[in-house]
């Protein structure tokens, strides 16, 4: 199970947003776990990483709709 900070890094990579240098260790871990791949100087989500981001977004949307209907 990924931590929220790791999911945020995946989201940033998926949106082509740069991340702080202190996050590179976590990015390397995400590469090893198969969520991210490096293409030259760029990082890209793998299908596994994309699926994780989409699942997390769906979970947040479901929680938001539950909270607003309460």
Backbone as a printed PyTorch tensor [residue, N CA C, xyz], in Angstrom:
tensor([[[  0.8500,  -1.1820,   0.0000],
         [  0.0000,   0.0000,   0.0000],
         [  0.8920,   1.2400,   0.0000]],

        [[  0.6210,   2.1250,  -0.9280],
         [  1.4110,   3.3380,  -1.0280],
         [  0.9470,   4.3780,  -0.0180]],

        [[  1.8840,   5.1980,   0.4060],
         [  1.5710,   6.3100,   1.3020],
         [  0.9930,   7.4580,   0.4740]],

        [[  0.2760,   8.3500,   1.1400],
         [ -0.3160,   9.5060,   0.4540],
         [  0.7440,  10.3260,  -0.2720]],

        [[  1.9160,  10.4700,   0.3370],
         [  2.9910,  11.2460,  -0.2850],
         [  3.4730,  10.5840,  -1.5850]],

        [[  3.5230,   9.2600,  -1.5960],
         [  3.9190,   8.5470,  -2.8130],
         [  2.8620,   8.6950,  -3.9010]],

        [[  1.6000,   8.6450,  -3.5230],
         [  0.5210,   8.8420,  -4.5000],
         [  0.5710,  10.2620,  -5.0510]],

        [[  0.8950,  11.2350,  -4.2060],
         [  1.0350,  12.6150,  -4.6640],
         [  2.1710,  12.7280,  -5.6840]],

        [[  3.2610,  12.0100,  -5.4550],
         [  4.3670,  12.0100,  -6.4160],
         [  3.9090,  11.4020,  -7.7320]],

        [[  3.1810,  10.2830,  -7.6670],
         [  2.6510,   9.6790,  -8.8940],
         [  1.7740,  10.6610,  -9.6420]],

        [[  0.8970,  11.3460,  -8.9270],
         [  0.0040,  12.3190,  -9.5510],
         [  0.8140,  13.4230, -10.2220]],

        [[  1.8380,  13.9310,  -9.5260],
         [  2.6820,  14.9840, -10.1000],
         [  3.3690,  14.5050, -11.3740]],

        [[  3.8750,  13.2810, -11.3580],
         [  4.5230,  12.7320, -12.5450],
         [  3.5050,  12.6080, -13.6790]],

        [[  2.3190,  12.1380, -13.3660],
         [  1.2700,  12.0010, -14.3740],
         [  0.8470,  13.3300, -14.9710]],

        [[  0.9580,  14.3980, -14.1960],
         [  0.5890,  15.7360, -14.6630],
         [  1.7970,  16.5030, -15.2080]],

        [[  2.9440,  15.8310, -15.2830],
         [  4.2060,  16.4450, -15.7430],
         [  4.5970,  17.6400, -14.8760]],

        [[  4.3550,  17.5140, -13.5820],
         [  4.7270,  18.5560, -12.6310],
         [  6.0300,  18.1260, -11.9710]],

        [[  6.9690,  19.0570, -11.8810],
         [  8.2540,  18.7510, -11.2470],
         [  8.0600,  18.5370,  -9.7520]],

        [[  8.9410,  17.7500,  -9.1750],
         [  8.8860,  17.5240,  -7.7410],
         [ 10.2330,  17.8940,  -7.1380]],

        [[ 10.2470,  18.1360,  -5.8390],
         [ 11.4550,  18.5890,  -5.1510],
         [ 12.5450,  17.5220,  -5.1830]],

        [[ 13.7820,  17.9690,  -5.1680],
         [ 14.9220,  17.0530,  -5.2010],
         [ 14.9100,  16.0650,  -4.0440]],

        [[ 14.3490,  16.4550,  -2.9070],
         [ 14.3490,  15.5470,  -1.7580],
         [ 13.3890,  14.3720,  -1.9460]],

        [[ 12.6180,  14.3800,  -3.0050],
         [ 11.6760,  13.2900,  -3.2910],
         [ 12.2790,  12.2080,  -4.1880]],

        [[ 13.4970,  12.4240,  -4.6900],
         [ 14.0870,  11.4790,  -5.6420],
         [ 14.2550,  10.0840,  -5.0480]],

        [[ 14.5290,   9.9770,  -3.7630],
         [ 14.6340,   8.6590,  -3.1350],
         [ 13.3200,   7.9050,  -3.2110]],

        [[ 12.2250,   8.6100,  -2.9840],
         [ 10.9110,   7.9870,  -3.0740],
         [ 10.5730,   7.6290,  -4.5140]],

        [[ 11.0030,   8.4520,  -5.4600],
         [ 10.7550,   8.1510,  -6.8630],
         [ 11.5100,   6.8880,  -7.2550]],

        [[ 12.7370,   6.7540,  -6.7970],
         [ 13.5140,   5.5500,  -7.0850],
         [ 12.8080,   4.3130,  -6.5320]],

        [[ 12.2210,   4.4390,  -5.3570],
         [ 11.4600,   3.3320,  -4.7680],
         [ 10.2380,   2.9950,  -5.6340]],

        [[  9.5690,   4.0160,  -6.1550],
         [  8.4160,   3.8040,  -7.0220],
         [  8.8260,   3.1460,  -8.3440]],

        [[ 10.0440,   3.4520,  -8.8050],
         [ 10.5610,   2.8000, -10.0130],
         [ 10.7810,   1.3220,  -9.7370]],

        [[ 11.4210,   1.0280,  -8.6150],
         [ 11.6970,  -0.3630,  -8.2500],
         [ 10.4000,  -1.1540,  -8.1010]],

        [[  9.3590,  -0.5190,  -7.5570],
         [  8.0800,  -1.1950,  -7.3450],
         [  7.2320,  -1.2550,  -8.6180]],

        [[  7.7020,  -0.6320,  -9.7150],
         [  7.0160,  -0.7430, -10.9930],
         [  5.9370,   0.2920, -11.2610]],

        [[  5.8890,   1.3760, -10.4730],
         [  4.8760,   2.4110, -10.6680],
         [  5.3420,   3.5050, -11.6350]],

        [[  6.6570,   3.6670, -11.7490],
         [  7.2400,   4.7540, -12.5360],
         [  8.3850,   4.1880, -13.3720]],

        [[  8.5890,   4.7750, -14.5540],
         [  9.7710,   4.4390, -15.3410],
         [ 10.4570,   5.7380, -15.7300]],

        [[ 11.7550,   5.6440, -15.9250],
         [ 12.5250,   6.8190, -16.3010],
         [ 12.8860,   6.7040, -17.7710]],

        [[ 12.6180,   7.7800, -18.5020],
         [ 12.9380,   7.8520, -19.9260],
         [ 13.8500,   9.0580, -20.1160]],

        [[ 15.1530,   8.8270, -20.1120],
         [ 16.0990,   9.9370, -20.1660],
         [ 16.0250,  10.7290, -18.8770]],

        [[ 15.7090,  12.0080, -18.9880],
         [ 15.5620,  12.8660, -17.8080],
         [ 14.1210,  12.9340, -17.3140]],

        [[ 13.2170,  12.2770, -18.0300],
         [ 11.7980,  12.3470, -17.6910],
         [ 11.3400,  11.1050, -16.9430]],

        [[ 10.3570,  11.2990, -16.0910],
         [  9.7150,  10.1900, -15.3970],
         [  8.3140,  10.0310, -15.9670]],

        [[  7.8990,   8.8000, -16.1490],
         [  6.5630,   8.5170, -16.6660],
         [  5.9130,   7.4450, -15.8120]],

        [[  4.5970,   7.5020, -15.7270],
         [  3.8610,   6.4600, -15.0190],
         [  3.8100,   5.2030, -15.8700]],

        [[  3.9470,   4.0770, -15.2270],
         [  3.6950,   2.8050, -15.8920],
         [  2.1950,   2.5560, -15.8370]],

        [[  1.6830,   1.5690, -16.5410],
         [  0.2560,   1.2470, -16.4050],
         [ -0.1290,   0.9860, -14.9400]],

        [[  0.7640,   0.3700, -14.1830],
         [  0.5040,   0.1120, -12.7630],
         [  0.3900,   1.4270, -11.9880]],

        [[  1.2680,   2.3910, -12.2860],
         [  1.2170,   3.6950, -11.6260],
         [ -0.0310,   4.4650, -11.9990]],

        [[ -0.3940,   4.4230, -13.2660],
         [ -1.6040,   5.1000, -13.7260],
         [ -2.8430,   4.5170, -13.0560]],

        [[ -2.8900,   3.2020, -12.9470],
         [ -4.0250,   2.5490, -12.2930],
         [ -4.1290,   2.9840, -10.8350]],

        [[ -2.9910,   3.0960, -10.1460],
         [ -3.0040,   3.5140,  -8.7460],
         [ -3.5490,   4.9300,  -8.6070]],

        [[ -3.1220,   5.8370,  -9.4740],
         [ -3.6060,   7.2220,  -9.4360],
         [ -5.1080,   7.2620,  -9.6980]],

        [[ -5.5720,   6.5190, -10.6960],
         [ -6.9980,   6.5020, -11.0230],
         [ -7.8280,   5.9180,  -9.8880]],

        [[ -7.3380,   4.8450,  -9.2730],
         [ -8.0680,   4.2410,  -8.1550],
         [ -8.1370,   5.1900,  -6.9720]],

        [[ -7.0600,   5.8900,  -6.7060],
         [ -7.0440,   6.8340,  -5.5940],
         [ -8.0050,   7.9970,  -5.8570]],

        [[ -8.0260,   8.4900,  -7.0970],
         [ -8.9490,   9.5770,  -7.4490],
         [-10.4010,   9.1210,  -7.2990]],

        [[-10.6850,   7.8850,  -7.7160],
         [-12.0470,   7.3560,  -7.5820],
         [-12.4350,   7.2200,  -6.1170]],

        [[-11.5000,   6.7950,  -5.2910],
         [-11.7570,   6.6660,  -3.8550],
         [-12.0520,   8.0240,  -3.2380]],

        [[-11.2600,   9.0270,  -3.6030],
         [-11.4920,  10.3770,  -3.0820],
         [-12.8400,  10.9230,  -3.5420]],

        [[-13.2000,  10.6550,  -4.7920],
         [-14.4950,  11.1190,  -5.3100],
         [-15.6430,  10.4500,  -4.5630]],

        [[-15.4960,   9.1650,  -4.2860],
         [-16.5410,   8.4440,  -3.5580],
         [-16.6680,   8.9690,  -2.1400]],

        [[-15.5550,   9.2690,  -1.5090],
         [-15.5890,   9.8060,  -0.1570],
         [-16.2120,  11.2040,  -0.1470]],

        [[-15.9030,  11.9920,  -1.1660],
         [-16.4550,  13.3450,  -1.2670],
         [-17.9540,  13.3240,  -1.4530]],

        [[-18.4490,  12.3890,  -2.2520],
         [-19.8960,  12.3270,  -2.4690],
         [-20.6100,  11.8200,  -1.2240]],

        [[-19.9570,  10.9410,  -0.4720],
         [-20.5480,  10.4800,   0.7970],
         [-20.5940,  11.6180,   1.8120]],

        [[-19.5040,  12.4120,   1.8620],
         [-19.4410,  13.5070,   2.8200],
         [-20.4490,  14.5960,   2.4980]],

        [[-20.6820,  14.8720,   1.2220],
         [-21.6070,  15.9420,   0.8520],
         [-23.0640,  15.5130,   0.9940]],

        [[-23.3220,  14.2030,   1.0290],
         [-24.7020,  13.7600,   1.1760],
         [-25.0910,  13.5710,   2.6400]],

        [[-24.1360,  13.7170,   3.5170],
         [-24.4030,  13.5180,   4.9570],
         [-25.0720,  14.6980,   5.5900]]])
